[in-house]
Amino acid sequence: MTFSWRRRRSGRGGDGKSEVFKGINQDMELTIPTHFRCPISLDLMKDPVTLSTGITYDRESIEKWIDAGNITCPVTNQVLRNFDQIPNHSIRKMIQDWCVENKSCGVERIPTPRIPITPYEVTDIRSRIVAAARVGDARKCQELVGKIKDLAKESERNRRCIVGNGIGSALADSFESFARFSVDAHVNLLKEILAAFTWTFPLDEEGISKLKSAVSLRCMVWFLKSENDLSSRQNAICVLKELISADQACVDGLMGIQDIEETLFHTVKVPICPKATKASLVIIYNMIKSSKEKSGEIALKFIRMGLIHLILEILVDGDKSVCEKALGVMDSICSLEEGRENAYENALTVPLLVKKILRVSDTATEFSISSLCKLCLGENESALVEAMQLGAFQKLLVVLQIGSGERTKEKVTELLKLMNLCRDKVDCVDASMGFKYIKRSN
């Protein structure tokens, strides 16, 4: 049995990345043998593998099937005795020959696939990396890190296998060992390991413990300060963000590093890329939050450096994700008296906070309302009146109607009560509007 298949003209439809056939005329029809097609995707197989049931599939398709939790053969419905995938070299060679025969029709020959890495091979490389680090063999260690990097580039399957078999903890151990010895002497190796961390998260507990050590943190901050190496700066800030997300205790370690506030502030002020800016804001948010629970000294440093002005600049034209994180930092700053004073001194603060309500995302709305609540509560009636003049009253009513979290509802209700008291001072608010739905405070 064969399938007749009519090729659309190149450049129409699809992204072109997964297509094997190119340059075939619109009216040309090819007949593809059924046994060359994957039973799951019905596409021409690029890497045919055979299961224990004897049925051949394209490796990518059957891996997705198994990764989804299925334990049966899609064609026979038999329970698989094992999940071994044996390369079917005969079928692959036949497919390649068929491609060559149809070269004149624009069919490209499918390249011979590389054999995927196995967990055993990853474990072996991991052990060798650890051994090289213990004896201080930087050359051997860099060679192995390069090998891991090349294998990961070959396929997504390789990358998952490498990450899933604990290569991250071995890299973390090596990073700490060579950073402890000398950053300057091993800068290239440390740079390679740092780049590898960007795709090996999440790390296991052992890897996290190595990376959050004072030695490792100082080394990453050292790279973050490297003005002429944007790639390493980006990698360093992204790894620090992942590290903090995995273990909040890392914040304390960062806060103990000299000039960390200035370094992070500079990373936001002179952006490397959107990803690095977002990572920096996440770290700053966590540091301010942790600082408030203690002396508040670091939070005040950020405020006095002009972080509020920087955040407002980001809010003017930042994308959704950046705005969410910037608003989170603003909300954290507004928890401090000096932060509120500095925020209100900037003419853009209240207008931007009101503007972001219902404009970006639910998260951004919650942060905006929380910040406004902190600015307007107390004796700062001018901030409340300004917010009302900018349409905050109407927006807050909509927030109540469409629903939000309990804490946000409480803040909205409190703001509306305060606005009710000031409604006679603002022309844009209808004084006849009722407030019967607002719960009375006990």
Disulfide bonds with the S-S distance in Angstrom:
none
